[in-house]
Amino acid sequence: MELPHNKFKAAIRAGKPQIGIWSSFSSHIVAEVLGSAGFDWVLLDTEHSPNELPMVQSQLQAMVGGSATPIVRPAWNDMVLIKRFLDIGAQTLLLPYVQTVEEAQNAVRFTRYPPHGVRGVAGATRATGYGRIKDYFKRVHDELCVLVQVETRLSLKNLDAIVAVEGVDGVFIGPNDLAADLGHLGNWQHPDVWKAMEDAAKRIRKAGKAPGILVGEADGKRCLDMGFLFVAVGADVGMLARGSEALASKFK
């Protein structure tokens, strides 16, 4: 049995734009539908969604064979949470609220086995093919992708140091939290927020790493033109909410 190839990691390293969608429904059925819809990646959220480990494993299983790479966002940059998501087969993680170089270094260390990190070793997990991937422990790091989330003024201040951390593959800008910390709560479209996001994208690209972001369909091309490399252009809950409202309004 072979270690799965991380298409998303290879693509962002090659500088190829990757278009994604956010999934907050905590559903393996939704994950299966989105995974074969034609997107390059699907974010399975556990930070702001009622999504737990066994449910995420079902979502990962449902996405096998689809076109999209699953990206899991743990609720926190936490060693135990990261270990558990890696053990169920997540290969790409988006770690929230990274503000310092030390936190970025920890994000990488939590995904690495000793001597390069502190990930606990287990031999018969889903990640290892239940023990059938014979070279897993030697090659796993080649296919792991670590994305850290920058979403505060302190994060932006430390961005150059964060993006320089070896093992950090990409930096994701969180528009809503960044807007709140910049004094524009609920208004991530404010010009000051856009200016900060554009500057961040340039700094990340200059360091040779991939910048990412979540915006709506209307702003997807703008972000790609700014240099963002992995861009989520929608979210499943929003699509259902707005779509159902629009349908209902036609008959009311």
C-alpha positions in Angstrom: 0.0 0.0 0.0 1.4 3.4 -1.0 1.4 6.7 1.0 -1.2 9.0 -0.6 0.2 11.8 -2.7 -0.7 15.3 -1.5 -1.8 17.0 -4.7 -2.6 20.2 -2.9 0.9 20.5 -1.4 2.5 19.8 -4.8 0.3 22.4 -6.5 1.0 25.3 -4.2 4.8 24.5 -4.2 4.6 24.7 -8.0 2.7 28.0 -7.8 -0.5 26.7 -9.2 -3.7 28.5 -7.9 -6.0 26.2 -6.0 -9.7 27.0 -5.7 -11.5 25.7 -2.7 -14.7 25.7 -0.7 -15.5 25.9 3.0 -17.5 23.1 4.7 -19.1 23.7 8.1 -22.0 21.2 7.9 -20.0 18.5 9.7 -21.5 16.0 7.3 -19.8 13.1 5.4 -22.6 13.4 2.8 -21.8 17.1 2.2 -18.1 16.3 2.1 -18.7 13.6 -0.5 -20.8 16.0 -2.7 -18.2 18.8 -2.4 -15.2 16.5 -2.9 -16.4 15.6 -6.4 -17.7 19.0 -7.4 -14.5 20.0 -9.2 -12.8 22.1 -6.4 -9.1 21.6 -5.7 -9.6 21.6 -2.0 -12.4 21.4 0.7 -11.9 22.8 4.2 -13.4 20.6 6.9 -13.8 23.0 9.8 -13.8 22.1 13.4 -13.0 25.5 14.9 -16.3 27.2 14.2 -18.4 24.0 13.5 -19.8 21.3 15.7 -17.5 18.8 14.0 -15.6 16.2 16.0 -12.9 13.6 15.3 -15.1 10.6 14.4 -17.2 12.8 12.1 -14.1 14.2 10.4 -12.9 10.6 9.8 -16.1 9.9 8.0 -15.7 13.0 5.9 -12.2 12.0 5.0 -13.4 8.6 4.0 -16.3 10.1 1.9 -13.8 12.2 0.0 -11.6 9.3 -1.2 -11.7 9.2 -5.0 -12.9 12.8 -5.3 -11.1 15.6 -7.1 -10.5 17.7 -4.0 -7.9 17.5 -1.3 -9.4 17.6 2.2 -7.9 20.2 4.5 -8.8 19.9 8.2 -8.9 22.9 10.5 -8.4 21.9 14.1 -10.1 24.0 16.8 -6.6 25.1 18.0 -2.9 24.9 17.4 -2.8 22.0 19.9 -0.4 19.0 20.0 -3.1 16.5 21.0 -5.7 17.7 18.5 -3.1 17.7 15.7 -1.9 14.2 16.5 -5.4 12.8 16.4 -6.3 14.4 13.1 -3.1 13.2 11.6 -3.7 9.7 12.8 -7.1 9.5 11.1 -5.4 10.4 7.8 -5.5 14.2 7.4 -2.5 15.3 5.4 -3.1 19.0 5.2 -3.9 21.1 8.3 -5.0 24.7 8.7 -4.0 25.9 12.2 -5.8 28.9 13.6 -4.6 32.0 15.4 -0.9 31.7 14.9 0.6 35.0 16.1 4.3 34.4 16.8 7.2 32.6 15.4 7.2 30.2 18.4 3.6 29.3 17.7 4.4 28.6 14.0 7.4 26.5 15.0 5.1 24.5 17.4 2.6 24.0 14.6 5.4 22.2 12.6 6.8 20.3 15.6 3.3 18.9 16.4 3.2 17.3 13.0 6.7 15.8 13.1 8.0 12.6 14.7 11.1 12.8 16.9 13.8 14.0 16.7 12.3 16.8 14.5 9.0 17.1 16.5 6.8 15.7 19.2 4.1 13.7 17.4 3.3 10.5 19.2 3.9 7.2 17.3 1.1 4.7 16.6 1.5 1.9 14.1 -2.0 0.8 13.0 -3.8 4.0 12.3 -5.8 5.0 9.3 -2.9 7.3 8.3 -0.6 4.3 8.1 -3.1 2.2 6.1 -3.6 0.3 9.4 0.0 -0.7 9.2 0.1 -1.5 5.5 2.1 1.5 4.4 5.6 0.1 5.1 7.6 3.4 4.6 5.0 5.6 6.4 7.3 6.8 9.1 10.1 7.6 6.7 8.0 9.4 4.1 5.0 10.9 5.9 6.6 14.4 6.2 7.0 14.6 2.5 3.2 14.6 2.1 2.2 16.6 5.1 1.2 20.2 4.5 1.1 22.8 7.3 -0.9 26.0 6.8 -1.0 28.6 9.6 -3.7 31.2 10.0 -2.7 34.9 10.4 -5.6 37.0 11.7 -4.4 39.7 14.1 -2.3 42.8 14.1 0.3 40.9 16.1 0.3 38.2 13.5 1.0 40.7 10.7 3.8 42.3 12.7 5.4 38.9 13.0 4.5 37.7 9.5 8.0 37.7 8.0 9.3 35.5 10.9 6.3 33.2 10.8 6.5 32.6 7.0 10.2 31.9 7.3 9.7 28.9 9.6 10.8 25.7 7.9 7.9 23.3 7.5 5.3 26.1 7.1 3.9 25.6 3.6 1.4 28.3 3.5 -0.2 31.2 5.4 -3.9 31.8 5.5 -5.3 35.2 6.1 -8.5 35.3 8.2 -10.5 38.3 6.9 -13.1 38.5 9.6 -10.9 38.2 12.7 -8.3 40.5 11.1 -11.0 43.1 10.4 -12.1 42.8 14.0 -8.6 43.3 15.4 -8.1 46.3 13.0 -11.2 47.9 14.5 -13.7 47.0 11.8 -15.7 44.2 13.4 -18.2 42.8 10.9 -16.8 44.8 8.0 -13.9 42.8 6.4 -14.5 44.7 3.2 -13.1 47.9 4.7 -10.3 49.4 2.6 -7.9 49.2 5.5 -8.5 45.4 5.7 -8.0 44.9 2.0 -4.8 46.9 2.2 -3.5 44.8 5.0 -4.5 41.6 3.2 -2.8 42.6 -0.1 0.4 43.5 1.7 0.4 40.2 3.6 -0.1 38.3 0.3 2.9 40.0 -1.2 5.1 39.4 1.8 4.1 35.7 1.9 4.8 35.2 -1.8 8.2 37.1 -1.5 9.2 34.5 1.1 8.4 31.7 -1.3 5.4 30.4 0.5 1.7 30.2 -0.5 -0.9 32.8 0.7 -4.5 31.7 1.2 -7.8 33.3 2.0 -11.6 32.7 2.2 -13.8 35.2 0.4 -17.1 35.1 -1.5 -17.5 34.3 -5.2 -17.5 38.1 -6.0 -14.0 38.6 -4.6 -12.3 35.4 -5.7 -10.7 36.8 -8.8 -9.6 40.0 -7.0 -7.7 37.8 -4.4 -6.1 35.7 -7.2 -5.0 38.9 -8.9 -3.5 40.0 -5.6 -1.3 36.9 -5.5 -3.3 34.7 -3.2 -2.6 31.1 -4.3 -5.2 29.0 -2.5 -8.6 30.7 -2.4 -11.9 29.5 -1.0 -14.7 31.1 -3.0 -17.7 30.0 -1.0 -19.0 28.1 2.0 -21.6 25.3 2.1 -23.8 26.9 4.9 -23.9 30.2 3.1 -24.7 28.6 -0.2 -27.7 26.7 1.3 -28.9 29.7 3.3 -28.8 32.2 0.4 -30.0 29.7 -2.1 -33.0 28.6 0.0 -33.9 32.2 0.7 -33.8 33.1 -3.0 -36.0 30.1 -3.9 -38.5 30.9 -1.1 -38.7 34.5 -2.1 -39.8 33.5 -5.6 -43.0 32.0 -4.3 -43.8 34.3 -1.3 
